[in-house]
Amino acid sequence: MCVVRVIVSVVAPHTGATSNTIKGASTVKSMRPLSTMVGLAAATAAVIAGTATPSSAAVSDCPDFGVFCAFKHVNYGGTPVWTESRPGFYSFSGSVRATTSVVNRSAYKVRIIGDNENLGLCVVSGHAVRDLPDGFDDRLSAIEINPSADSRCDYTY
């Protein structure tokens, strides 16, 4: 605890004499520790707020009831552009091809096929890929939920 003694010079009326003491002078506790803590808390909040990625959504934006979700933006940004839970082979054109990140909350392994139809990227149940690698990023041609055991997986997440 820091204690500061307040000393005030007072000019006596009519005489011009000064005095360094005041009747009943007291000590004042310093506010420095409190102001330091408040400043530290404000700085910490600013750093935390400044490090958030505004365009990203939470992985939790993919419903947690056994589905596979494809997102258009990196870091699972925005709402899913495609969700599915049933096993099968799904081919795509249009906006779903522009997938950049995926979340697999299904009970199955999921195989993603990019622009090179000879390559497969597999995402096991419970995993996610925040930024698909080249050849798959924005080049999605098909997704296979619960592929056969002999399906090719060149990349596994």
Backbone as a printed PyTorch tensor [residue, N CA C, xyz], in Angstrom:
tensor([[[  0.8480,  -1.1620,   0.0000],
         [  0.0000,   0.0000,   0.0000],
         [  0.8910,   1.2210,   0.0000]],

        [[  0.5490,   2.1700,  -0.8140],
         [  1.3210,   3.3910,  -0.9490],
         [  0.5820,   4.5140,  -0.2310]],

        [[  1.2630,   5.2780,   0.6200],
         [  0.6310,   6.3760,   1.3500],
         [  1.3200,   7.6600,   0.9470]],

        [[  0.5100,   8.6760,   0.6610],
         [  1.0450,   9.9690,   0.2570],
         [  0.5940,  11.0090,   1.2800]],

        [[  1.5150,  11.7890,   1.7660],
         [  1.1660,  12.8780,   2.6800],
         [  0.9960,  14.1290,   1.8500]],

        [[ -0.1470,  14.7740,   2.0310],
         [ -0.4530,  15.9780,   1.2830],
         [  0.0520,  17.1820,   2.0740]],

        [[  0.8910,  17.9730,   1.4420],
         [  1.3940,  19.2000,   2.0500],
         [  1.0190,  20.3290,   1.1230]],

        [[  0.3370,  21.2900,   1.6270],
         [ -0.1620,  22.3880,   0.8200],
         [  0.3860,  23.6920,   1.3790]],

        [[  0.8680,  24.5390,   0.5080],
         [  1.2830,  25.8790,   0.9460],
         [  0.0790,  26.7920,   0.8930]],

        [[ -0.1520,  27.4670,   1.9640],
         [ -1.3010,  28.3500,   2.0580],
         [ -0.7900,  29.7450,   2.3840]],

        [[ -1.3420,  30.7090,   1.7170],
         [ -0.9730,  32.0990,   1.9860],
         [ -1.9670,  32.6440,   3.0070]],

        [[ -1.4150,  33.1360,   4.1310],
         [ -2.2860,  33.6870,   5.1770],
         [ -2.8390,  35.0160,   4.7100]],

        [[ -4.1220,  35.2150,   4.9010],
         [ -4.7170,  36.4700,   4.4540],
         [ -4.1270,  37.6720,   5.2110]],

        [[ -4.0140,  38.7670,   4.5760],
         [ -3.5750,  40.0530,   5.0740],
         [ -2.1030,  40.1180,   5.4090]],

        [[ -1.3880,  38.9930,   5.6220],
         [ -0.0020,  39.0920,   6.0410],
         [  0.9390,  38.6960,   4.9330]],

        [[  0.4920,  37.8740,   3.9830],
         [  1.3530,  37.4040,   2.9140],
         [  2.2800,  36.3040,   3.3610]],

        [[  2.2280,  35.8730,   4.6300],
         [  3.0830,  34.8020,   5.1320],
         [  2.5430,  33.4650,   4.6450]],

        [[  3.4500,  32.5180,   4.4180],
         [  3.0340,  31.1910,   3.9780],
         [  3.2570,  30.1800,   5.0700]],

        [[  2.4780,  29.1400,   5.0280],
         [  2.6170,  28.0730,   5.9960],
         [  2.5650,  26.7560,   5.2330]],

        [[  3.3740,  25.7640,   5.6120],
         [  3.3880,  24.4540,   4.9740],
         [  2.5470,  23.4260,   5.7240]],

        [[  1.8580,  23.8730,   6.7320],
         [  1.0290,  22.9360,   7.4760],
         [ -0.3950,  23.4350,   7.4790]],

        [[ -1.2740,  22.4850,   7.5090],
         [ -2.6940,  22.8120,   7.5840],
         [ -3.2270,  22.0990,   8.7970]],

        [[ -4.0150,  22.8130,   9.5550],
         [ -4.6110,  22.2090,  10.7260],
         [ -5.4720,  21.0370,  10.2750]],

        [[ -5.2390,  19.8510,  10.8380],
         [ -6.0170,  18.6730,  10.4840],
         [ -5.5630,  18.0080,   9.2010]],

        [[ -4.3160,  18.2450,   8.7440],
         [ -3.8150,  17.5950,   7.5250],
         [ -3.8630,  16.0920,   7.6950]],

        [[ -4.1930,  15.3790,   6.6340],
         [ -4.3070,  13.9220,   6.7210],
         [ -3.5470,  13.2720,   5.5780]],

        [[ -3.4760,  11.9540,   5.6310],
         [ -2.8280,  11.2130,   4.5600],
         [ -3.8840,  10.7100,   3.5940]],

        [[ -3.5200,  10.6040,   2.3190],
         [ -4.4160,  10.1230,   1.2700],
         [ -3.8010,   8.8670,   0.6680]],

        [[ -4.5820,   7.7940,   0.5730],
         [ -4.0860,   6.5610,  -0.0430],
         [ -3.9880,   6.7660,  -1.5470]],

        [[ -2.9340,   6.2730,  -2.1260],
         [ -2.7210,   6.4380,  -3.5560],
         [ -3.7200,   5.6170,  -4.3590]],

        [[ -4.1610,   6.1530,  -5.4600],
         [ -5.0710,   5.4560,  -6.3720],
         [ -4.3010,   4.7280,  -7.4670]],

        [[ -2.9830,   4.7880,  -7.4350],
         [ -2.1670,   4.1920,  -8.4870],
         [ -2.4260,   2.6920,  -8.6690]],

        [[ -2.4750,   1.8500,  -7.6110],
         [ -2.7290,   0.4220,  -7.8620],
         [ -4.0640,   0.1740,  -8.5550]],

        [[ -5.0950,   0.9100,  -8.1570],
         [ -6.4050,   0.7250,  -8.7720],
         [ -6.3850,   1.1680, -10.2330]],

        [[ -5.7900,   2.3260, -10.4940],
         [ -5.7590,   2.8020, -11.8840],
         [ -4.8980,   1.9080, -12.7600]],

        [[ -3.8620,   1.3200, -12.1800],
         [ -3.0280,   0.3790, -12.9390],
         [ -3.8320,  -0.8600, -13.3190]],

        [[ -4.6180,  -1.3960, -12.3800],
         [ -5.4250,  -2.5870, -12.6730],
         [ -6.4910,  -2.2810, -13.7230]],

        [[ -7.1290,  -1.1110, -13.6250],
         [ -8.1530,  -0.7400, -14.6030],
         [ -7.5210,  -0.5970, -15.9940]],

        [[ -6.3670,   0.0440, -16.0530],
         [ -5.6730,   0.2000, -17.3310],
         [ -5.2580,  -1.1290, -17.9230]],

        [[ -4.7700,  -2.0310, -17.0730],
         [ -4.3640,  -3.3580, -17.5390],
         [ -5.5600,  -4.1310, -18.0730]],

        [[ -6.6920,  -4.0590, -17.3770],
         [ -7.8970,  -4.7620, -17.8300],
         [ -8.3670,  -4.2090, -19.1750]],

        [[ -8.3310,  -2.8900, -19.3370],
         [ -8.7560,  -2.2830, -20.6040],
         [ -7.8220,  -2.6820, -21.7470]],

        [[ -6.5200,  -2.7090, -21.4810],
         [ -5.5580,  -3.0960, -22.5170],
         [ -5.7420,  -4.5520, -22.9140]],

        [[ -5.9770,  -5.4190, -21.9330],
         [ -6.1950,  -6.8400, -22.2180],
         [ -7.4380,  -7.0240, -23.0690]],

        [[ -8.5220,  -6.3250, -22.7270],
         [ -9.7570,  -6.4320, -23.5050],
         [ -9.5410,  -5.9470, -24.9370]],

        [[ -8.7590,  -4.9010, -25.1110],
         [ -8.4990,  -4.3810, -26.4550],
         [ -7.7010,  -5.3700, -27.2830]],

        [[ -6.7320,  -6.0370, -26.6690],
         [ -5.9270,  -7.0260, -27.3940],
         [ -6.7900,  -8.2040, -27.7980]],

        [[ -7.6210,  -8.6830, -26.8880],
         [ -8.4830,  -9.8240, -27.1980],
         [ -9.4490,  -9.4570, -28.3090]],

        [[-10.0690,  -8.3000, -28.2180],
         [-11.0220,  -7.8760, -29.2510],
         [-10.3260,  -7.6430, -30.5770]],

        [[ -9.0960,  -7.1640, -30.5580],
         [ -8.3790,  -6.8650, -31.7890],
         [ -7.8720,  -8.0870, -32.5150]],

        [[ -7.7980,  -9.2460, -31.8480],
         [ -7.2640, -10.4340, -32.4870],
         [ -8.3360, -11.3210, -33.0910]],

        [[ -9.5970, -10.9730, -32.9390],
         [-10.6650, -11.7900, -33.5100],
         [-10.6760, -11.6310, -35.0290]],

        [[-11.0100, -12.7050, -35.7270],
         [-11.1300, -12.6620, -37.1740],
         [-12.5880, -12.3870, -37.5050]],

        [[-12.9050, -11.2030, -37.9940],
         [-14.2980, -10.8450, -38.1760],
         [-15.0440, -11.7090, -39.1760]],

        [[-14.3830, -12.2660, -40.1720],
         [-15.0920, -13.0240, -41.1890],
         [-15.2590, -14.4890, -40.8310]],

        [[-14.6980, -14.9230, -39.7280],
         [-14.7950, -16.3430, -39.4260],
         [-15.9710, -16.6340, -38.5110]],

        [[-16.5270, -17.7810, -38.7020],
         [-17.6000, -18.2510, -37.8410],
         [-17.0350, -19.3680, -36.9760]],

        [[-17.7940, -19.7910, -36.0440],
         [-17.3520, -20.8870, -35.2000],
         [-17.6270, -22.2150, -35.8890]],

        [[-16.8200, -23.2190, -35.5680],
         [-17.0730, -24.5630, -36.0850],
         [-18.4730, -24.9900, -35.6700]],

        [[-18.9470, -24.4380, -34.5650],
         [-20.2800, -24.7890, -34.0800],
         [-21.3940, -24.3330, -35.0220]],

        [[-21.0740, -23.5160, -36.0430],
         [-22.0840, -23.1510, -37.0330],
         [-22.5000, -24.3570, -37.8780]],

        [[-21.7160, -25.4120, -37.8210],
         [-22.1070, -26.6760, -38.4490],
         [-22.9230, -27.4210, -37.3960]],

        [[-24.1960, -27.6790, -37.6630],
         [-25.0440, -28.3090, -36.6470],
         [-24.4440, -29.5990, -36.1040]],

        [[-24.5770, -29.7840, -34.8110],
         [-23.9780, -30.9420, -34.1590],
         [-24.9660, -32.1120, -34.0860]],

        [[-25.5220, -32.4770, -35.2240],
         [-26.4100, -33.6410, -35.2230],
         [-26.0460, -34.6100, -36.3330]],

        [[-24.7340, -34.7650, -36.5460],
         [-24.2790, -35.7880, -37.4730],
         [-24.2400, -35.3880, -38.9200]],

        [[-23.8380, -34.1610, -39.2210],
         [-23.7720, -33.7300, -40.6170],
         [-22.3510, -33.3560, -41.0170]],

        [[-22.1370, -33.3100, -42.3250],
         [-20.8930, -32.8090, -42.9060],
         [-21.2340, -31.4310, -43.4700]],

        [[-20.3980, -30.4280, -43.1850],
         [-20.6620, -29.0560, -43.6430],
         [-19.5230, -28.5480, -44.5050]],

        [[-19.8710, -27.8710, -45.5780],
         [-18.9000, -27.2080, -46.4430],
         [-19.1270, -25.7080, -46.3510]],

        [[-18.0320, -24.9600, -46.1470],
         [-18.1010, -23.5090, -46.0280],
         [-17.3910, -22.8590, -47.2060]],

        [[-17.9010, -21.7320, -47.6460],
         [-17.3190, -21.0230, -48.7760],
         [-16.0090, -20.3270, -48.3880]],

        [[-15.9080, -19.8780, -47.1480],
         [-14.7530, -19.0880, -46.7260],
         [-13.8280, -19.8760, -45.7960]],

        [[-12.5680, -19.4540, -45.7580],
         [-11.5790, -20.0550, -44.8760],
         [-12.0090, -19.8440, -43.4200]],

        [[-11.5570, -20.7010, -42.5310],
         [-11.8890, -20.6360, -41.0950],
         [-13.3840, -20.7860, -40.8470]],

        [[-14.0740, -21.5270, -41.7010],
         [-15.4920, -21.8180, -41.5260],
         [-16.3190, -20.5400, -41.5550]],

        [[-15.9530, -19.6140, -42.4390],
         [-16.6070, -18.3020, -42.5140],
         [-18.0080, -18.3720, -43.0960]],

        [[-18.8780, -17.5930, -42.5210],
         [-20.2580, -17.5150, -42.9890],
         [-21.0580, -18.7440, -42.5960]],

        [[-22.1550, -18.9440, -43.2830],
         [-22.9810, -20.1200, -43.0170],
         [-22.5780, -21.2300, -43.9830]],

        [[-22.8250, -22.4760, -43.6220],
         [-22.4640, -23.5640, -44.5360],
         [-23.1980, -23.4460, -45.8700]],

        [[-22.4800, -23.7240, -46.9700],
         [-23.1150, -23.7010, -48.2920],
         [-23.7030, -25.0620, -48.6340]],

        [[-23.3180, -26.0770, -47.8700],
         [-23.8410, -27.4210, -48.1110],
         [-23.7210, -28.2370, -46.8400]],

        [[-24.7650, -28.9760, -46.5010],
         [-24.7350, -29.9040, -45.3690],
         [-25.4020, -31.2020, -45.7870]],

        [[-24.8890, -32.2920, -45.2860],
         [-25.4780, -33.5940, -45.5950],
         [-25.0750, -34.5920, -44.5170]],

        [[-25.9650, -35.5500, -44.2480],
         [-25.6710, -36.5730, -43.2520],
         [-25.8050, -37.9920, -43.7960]],

        [[-26.4570, -38.1560, -44.9370],
         [-26.6870, -39.5050, -45.4810],
         [-25.5100, -39.9730, -46.3230]],

        [[-25.1260, -41.2160, -46.1690],
         [-24.0670, -41.7610, -47.0260],
         [-24.4740, -41.6670, -48.4890]],

        [[-23.4640, -41.4180, -49.3280],
         [-23.7300, -41.3300, -50.7620],
         [-22.6510, -40.5410, -51.4700]],

        [[-22.7900, -40.4600, -52.7930],
         [-21.8550, -39.7330, -53.6460],
         [-22.5930, -38.5110, -54.1890]],

        [[-22.0470, -37.3350, -53.9520],
         [-22.6870, -36.0900, -54.3470],
         [-21.7410, -35.3020, -55.2390]],

        [[-22.1540, -34.9890, -56.4660],
         [-21.3100, -34.1880, -57.3560],
         [-21.8830, -32.7700, -57.3960]],

        [[-20.9770, -31.8070, -57.6610],
         [-21.3570, -30.4040, -57.5280],
         [-20.9950, -29.5660, -58.7330]],

        [[-21.7400, -28.4850, -58.8530],
         [-21.4220, -27.4130, -59.7840],
         [-21.8990, -26.1350, -59.1030]],

        [[-21.5760, -24.9990, -59.6490],
         [-22.0510, -23.7470, -59.0800],
         [-21.3330, -23.3480, -57.8020]],

        [[-22.0740, -22.6910, -56.9030],
         [-21.4670, -22.0850, -55.7170],
         [-20.8720, -23.0930, -54.7350]],

        [[-21.3760, -24.3140, -54.6960],
         [-20.8280, -25.3070, -53.7640],
         [-19.4000, -25.6790, -54.1510]],

        [[-19.0560, -25.5780, -55.4350],
         [-17.6730, -25.8530, -55.8630],
         [-16.6800, -24.9140, -55.1890]],

        [[-17.1230, -23.7350, -54.7690],
         [-16.2460, -22.7300, -54.1670],
         [-16.0190, -22.9740, -52.6750]],

        [[-16.0100, -24.2030, -52.2620],
         [-15.8020, -24.5530, -50.8580],
         [-14.3330, -24.3790, -50.4740]],

        [[-14.0990, -23.8020, -49.2910],
         [-12.7350, -23.5770, -48.8150],
         [-12.4480, -24.2770, -47.5010]],

        [[-13.4650, -24.5120, -46.6660],
         [-13.2560, -25.2070, -45.3920],
         [-14.4120, -26.1590, -45.1390]],

        [[-14.1360, -27.2290, -44.3950],
         [-15.1470, -28.2550, -44.1380],
         [-15.0840, -28.7240, -42.6850]],

        [[-16.2300, -29.2050, -42.2060],
         [-16.3460, -29.7710, -40.8610],
         [-17.0840, -31.0880, -40.9960]],

        [[-16.5290, -32.1530, -40.4420],
         [-17.1810, -33.4580, -40.5080],
         [-17.7270, -33.8260, -39.1330]],

        [[-19.0090, -33.6150, -38.9500],
         [-19.6720, -34.0150, -37.7120],
         [-20.5560, -35.2340, -37.9580]],

        [[-20.3640, -35.8650, -39.1000],
         [-21.1280, -37.0790, -39.3890],
         [-20.4650, -38.2600, -38.6870]],

        [[-21.1150, -39.3910, -38.7620],
         [-20.5650, -40.6060, -38.1540],
         [-19.6370, -41.3370, -39.1190]],

        [[-19.3990, -40.7510, -40.2980],
         [-18.6580, -41.4340, -41.3540],
         [-17.3970, -40.6720, -41.7620]],

        [[-16.4940, -41.4160, -42.4010],
         [-15.3890, -40.7690, -43.0990],
         [-15.9890, -40.1270, -44.3430]],

        [[-15.4460, -38.9660, -44.7360],
         [-15.9310, -38.2650, -45.9240],
         [-14.7530, -38.0570, -46.8670]],

        [[-14.9530, -38.3760, -48.1330],
         [-13.9300, -38.2060, -49.1640],
         [-14.3200, -37.0340, -50.0500]],

        [[-13.3880, -36.1020, -50.2240],
         [-13.6110, -34.9280, -51.0660],
         [-12.7940, -35.0980, -52.3370]],

        [[-13.3970, -34.8260, -53.4570],
         [-12.7110, -34.9210, -54.7460],
         [-12.6450, -33.5110, -55.3300]],

        [[-11.4310, -33.0860, -55.6600],
         [-11.2330, -31.7390, -56.1930],
         [-11.2270, -31.7280, -57.7050]],

        [[-10.4850, -30.7640, -58.2910],
         [-10.4710, -30.6420, -59.7500],
         [ -9.6940, -31.7650, -60.4280]],

        [[ -8.8000, -32.4310, -59.7090],
         [ -8.1010, -33.6000, -60.2410],
         [ -8.8390, -34.8210, -59.7070]],

        [[ -9.6450, -35.4250, -60.5320],
         [-10.5090, -36.5070, -60.0690],
         [ -9.7580, -37.7590, -59.6360]],

        [[ -8.4410, -37.7640, -59.7980],
         [ -7.6540, -38.9060, -59.3410],
         [ -7.1880, -38.7430, -57.8910]],

        [[ -7.3920, -37.5590, -57.3230],
         [ -6.9550, -37.3000, -55.9480],
         [ -8.1520, -37.2160, -55.0100]],

        [[ -7.9620, -37.7410, -53.8160],
         [ -9.0130, -37.6600, -52.8150],
         [ -8.4730, -37.1190, -51.5020]],

        [[ -9.2650, -36.3210, -50.8360],
         [ -8.9310, -35.8030, -49.5220],
         [ -9.9820, -36.3550, -48.5740]],

        [[ -9.5490, -37.0670, -47.5420],
         [-10.4970, -37.6780, -46.6190],
         [-10.4800, -36.9690, -45.2710]],

        [[-11.6640, -36.7610, -44.7320],
         [-11.8320, -36.1280, -43.4230],
         [-12.5680, -37.1340, -42.5450]],

        [[-11.8840, -37.5990, -41.5140],
         [-12.5020, -38.5900, -40.6340],
         [-13.5320, -37.9070, -39.7360]],

        [[-14.4060, -38.6980, -39.1860],
         [-15.4660, -38.1910, -38.3270],
         [-14.8880, -37.3830, -37.1640]],

        [[-15.4660, -36.2290, -36.9170],
         [-15.0260, -35.3950, -35.8100],
         [-13.9000, -34.4350, -36.1340]],

        [[-13.4490, -34.3920, -37.3800],
         [-12.3540, -33.5060, -37.7620],
         [-12.8380, -32.4070, -38.7130]],

        [[-11.9810, -31.3920, -38.8650],
         [-12.3010, -30.2580, -39.7280],
         [-11.0350, -29.8240, -40.4590]],

        [[-11.2160, -29.1560, -41.5840],
         [-10.1020, -28.5750, -42.3440],
         [-10.4570, -27.1130, -42.5600]],

        [[ -9.6780, -26.2130, -41.9310],
         [-10.0100, -24.7860, -41.9840],
         [ -9.6580, -24.1300, -43.3090]],

        [[ -8.7390, -24.7290, -44.0750],
         [ -8.3540, -24.1860, -45.3790],
         [ -7.9120, -25.3570, -46.2550]],

        [[ -8.7740, -25.7510, -47.1740],
         [ -8.4640, -26.9030, -48.0270],
         [ -7.2140, -26.6350, -48.8590]],

        [[ -6.3930, -27.6680, -49.1030],
         [ -5.1760, -27.4790, -49.8920],
         [ -5.4850, -27.2230, -51.3700]],

        [[ -4.4740, -26.7670, -52.0920],
         [ -4.6150, -26.5290, -53.5330],
         [ -5.1310, -27.7830, -54.2230]],

        [[ -5.9600, -27.5880, -55.2080],
         [ -6.5630, -28.7070, -55.9190],
         [ -7.9440, -29.0470, -55.3680]],

        [[ -8.2060, -28.6370, -54.1210],
         [ -9.5210, -28.8660, -53.4990],
         [-10.1730, -27.5360, -53.1500]],

        [[ -9.3640, -26.5570, -52.7480],
         [ -9.8380, -25.2300, -52.3680],
         [-10.4930, -24.5460, -53.5610]],

        [[-11.7770, -24.2540, -53.4650],
         [-12.5610, -23.6120, -54.5310],
         [-12.6380, -24.4530, -55.8000]],

        [[-12.3700, -25.7370, -55.6960],
         [-12.4080, -26.6270, -56.8770],
         [-13.1090, -27.9450, -56.5630]],

        [[-14.0780, -27.8870, -55.7190],
         [-14.7870, -29.0880, -55.2920],
         [-15.6200, -29.6600, -56.4350]],

        [[-15.4210, -30.9380, -56.7370],
         [-16.2720, -31.5360, -57.7730],
         [-17.2070, -32.5960, -57.1920]],

        [[-16.8200, -33.2400, -56.0840],
         [-17.7050, -34.2440, -55.4820],
         [-17.3280, -34.4910, -54.0290]],

        [[-18.3250, -34.9740, -53.2920],
         [-18.1250, -35.4090, -51.9070],
         [-18.7610, -36.7760, -51.7780]],

        [[-18.0330, -37.6660, -51.1450],
         [-18.5490, -39.0160, -50.9140],
         [-18.5790, -39.2720, -49.4170]],

        [[-19.7800, -39.4360, -48.8870],
         [-19.9320, -39.7290, -47.4630],
         [-19.9760, -41.2360, -47.2990]],

        [[-19.1220, -41.7470, -46.4450],
         [-18.9440, -43.1780, -46.1890],
         [-18.4540, -43.9080, -47.4510]],

        [[-17.2880, -43.4950, -47.9660],
         [-16.7510, -44.1510, -49.1720],
         [-16.3470, -45.5940, -48.8770]],

        [[-16.2090, -46.3690, -49.9450],
         [-15.7910, -47.7670, -49.7770],
         [-14.3660, -47.8170, -49.2360]],

        [[-13.9910, -48.9300, -48.6530],
         [-12.6770, -49.0840, -48.0180],
         [-11.5370, -48.9110, -49.0160]],

        [[-11.7680, -49.2000, -50.2960],
         [-10.6940, -49.0800, -51.2840],
         [-10.6560, -47.6990, -51.9630]],

        [[-11.4500, -46.7470, -51.4750],
         [-11.4250, -45.3850, -52.0280],
         [-10.0850, -44.7330, -51.7240]],

        [[ -9.6030, -43.9820, -52.6740],
         [ -8.2890, -43.3540, -52.5670],
         [ -8.3450, -42.0960, -51.7010]],

        [[ -7.4590, -42.0650, -50.6960],
         [ -7.3160, -40.8900, -49.8420],
         [ -5.8650, -40.4490, -49.8970]],

        [[ -5.5770, -39.4220, -50.7150],
         [ -4.2250, -38.9150, -50.8320],
         [ -3.8520, -38.0270, -49.6530]],

        [[ -4.8550, -37.4050, -49.0580],
         [ -4.6690, -36.5830, -47.8630],
         [ -5.7210, -37.0330, -46.8480]],

        [[ -5.3350, -37.1380, -45.5960],
         [ -6.2950, -37.5100, -44.5630],
         [ -6.1970, -36.5300, -43.4070]],

        [[ -7.3240, -36.0460, -43.0030],
         [ -7.4320, -35.1180, -41.8580],
         [ -8.2770, -35.7370, -40.7920]]])
